[in-house]
Amino acid sequence: MSSIFKGDVSRRSVLAGAGALGAASLAFPHMAVSADGSVLTIRSYSDLQVLDPAFWLALPEADIMRSIYAPLVSNQQGDEWNWRPIAVENIEQLDDLTIAFKLRDNIGFTDGFGQMTADDVKFSIERIADPANESPYAGDWSALKEVEVKDNLSGLIHLKNKFVPLWTTTLPTPASCIVSRKAVEEIGGKIGSEPVAQSGQYILTEWVPKQKTVLKRNPDWAYEPGGYEEIHILPIEDPSTAELGFEAGDLDYTWTSVSSLPRLKENPPAGSVVEEKPSLAYVWLGMNHDNEALKDVRIRRAIQHAIDRQTVVDAAYFGAAAVGNGIIAPGLPGSRDSVTYDYDPDKARELLAEAGAEGMTVTLDILNQSERLTAAQVIQANLADVGITCEIKQNDSGTFWTLGSKDGDYFMNLQLVLSRFSMNPDPSWATVWFTPEQVGVWNWERFNNEEYKALHEEGLVESDPAKRDEIYKKMQGLMDESGCYVFLTHEVVGLIHKDTVNPGLKPNGEPLLPLFKPA
Amino acid sequence: MLSYFIKRLGLAAAIVSVAMFLLFCMIYLIPGDPASVALGPRATEEMRAALREKMGLNQPVLVQFWNFYIGAWTGDLGDEVLSGRPVTTVVLEQLPYTLALIVGGITWSVALGIPLGCWAAVSRGSWADRVVGILSVAVIAVPSFVIAIYALLIFAVELRWLPAIGAGEPGNLGDQLTHLILPSLAVGLGWVGYIARMVRASMLEVLEASHIRTARAFGLPDRTITYRYALSIAILPTVTLLGVGIGQMLSSAVFAEIVFARPGVGKLVYDAILTRNFPIVTGTVLITTVLFVLLNLLADLIIGALDPRVRSSF
């Protein structure tokens, strides 16, 4: 027994005890942080690289940019896709081709770049739209004619043609974030990983690459302040690591993997809230229309009938996700309740016999993720049931995302492919990737249908929701008919946060950082 | 000693040159288009072509290799393609985190492995020797990522004694050390087994040596014989082993950095491979190769300094 338990306290034992206490205090620093409600610690799935509204690379950068460069409008939190003004006092559509805006009169840029003006709006929008600048987001402003400056704070956005997605997928995105003309021109026209002339509800004060980004409330922001004094954003790629980090108390909010959702919902960590949000993403099994082995539409239709979509989705997502019936998620115009092909193995065998393709062998390319592999294995079993041998080929992301590219040497050998695309809350963002222009770019099924293309263009200028609904349902019907698609799911978004946090979320669960508040 | 040093330095330079060649070949054999991966679905064909040109991918492979080779020897590893930051800066700001992880791993392996090895040797054939033997083999056999996950579950999630993710507040040494405990344990625990086995075997050999028998005959205490006269000789193979072990710890660091969401070159190169960010891959691997070669060189020089037979045999 040690001397301290015997009541024999020496100078040495006191020093040892003090040392142990010091070590213990080092061991629990995160518990002190979580007791302070002014700091919100959240996870992003990647670190920032580019904080330029014209050249950003990943969603976490968009979340940060909307906080540090005041956008004209941003998404509203809740279950409906609405917008709310941020940098504007007023914005309205005067007619199909004109939008009038007036800026709030006291939004300033940091670093001495003065007040935000209508000329900064003109600069910010036109630099994205200008083809010479090669912004990947030029398409967001493809309908832009020009921005006219009326006075210091007011202006008009003129469009070349009517563009219905403007209010859903252009204005509430970084495409309406306003940067300072003077500041951007001073640094040569492009912003890198260090922001310049910030103007939003928060300002980025610290970035430790691969470790942490710190946003602090902008002291000069005169309107509704952000909910937390500081937001710490930790880049954690692996969702399982983030879940463990949350359970250990190191995070206040994180997305979860879909496969963890049932476990977390059933047994949530103490003091936490688990939420499930509908995703806009879509997952499907694609078939290469131009591949020699799949050219006969009866073979593609046979594969459509051979896949038990419910089982595939249940197995891959542990029952957390529902079966999807197209590329447009529920809640948007064009969302469907069913597809035109049923799970019918007998019909599949019949079609294969008609096509003389019994006993055929196909390859199925997938991304090397556990959910995709599980889905692929069920598909493999379904196909084996109708006499098709399926070889699964797993690819890392760098390889996978180039498989169907016409610049590569594999696109004609590609047969079946399990894909997932994310999207914005307008159906045109889903249909655009399957037009004839996208064959060999992102249309890896090489589905080439002129009627589909015409309908896509019609949908972009049709503002009647009922007519849009009809147009987009018809387009997905054409995709069914081609035999190139087996639609699987829209997945779900799982997220978990402490019960002391009231998260600001878009309808699909994506974060709106300034709207997070203490509960 | 000088000629020994020059010969070892020349050999190290040759190893780095060969490593650079192999690295370059491997990277250009990987399928996938870096421009498509980096720019994403919204990029036009013109944008992808411009990025390929900026990355120098349109040049003949030999020209690309020559530019890489000359650049590397002059310390210019180019710029990171997307953010435009110098590759050397990007890698060097991550390197200290990985070095801390490796030093932590070595500390665990030395602090636990050497005493366990000595204890097993002086207790040869006893239950203690057998327990240390079984534990050593067990920790060698278990992959570091398994240790990492279980350490995280037990000490961070269940007990909440230690943080689960990150590297601690910059500038706060105490916080950074606390964040280092679990990842470095995951990296170093396997090496506890190796070192314990190595020290035990060396100690058994040395304890049979005539100078140890003489010391015993003079009546020196066992503790003095073991730690002053036997261990100082038996430790030499362990230094060599640690030189090799640093390479393995670098690969274990990749897992530890991912599992504990720590910054570091392991995670940097993992992300860069997935995104086909070739300048970062080449820069990171080259700098860690140089580091590995230098540390091995250092280990060789230490052994050379400690043991004149090694110097004369080279």
Interface residues (C-beta under 8 A of the other chain):
Chain A: L26 A27 F28 P29 H30 M31 Q49 V50 L57 E134 P136 Y137 G139 G192 S193 V208 P209 K210 Q211 K212 L234 P235 I236 E237 D238 T241 A242 L244 G245 E247 A248 G249 D250 L251 D396 S397 G398 T399 W401 T402 S405 D407 G408 F421 W433 V441 W442
Chain B: I30 P31 G32 D33 P34 S36 V37 A38 L39 G40 P41 R42 A43 T44 E45 E46 M47 R48 A50 L82 S83 G84 R85 V90 E93 Q94 L152 L153 A156 V157 R160 W161 L162 P163 A164 I165 G166 A167 G168 E169 P170 N172 G174 D175 L177 T178 I258 V259 F260 A261 R262 P263 G264 K267 L268 D271 I273 L274 T275 R276
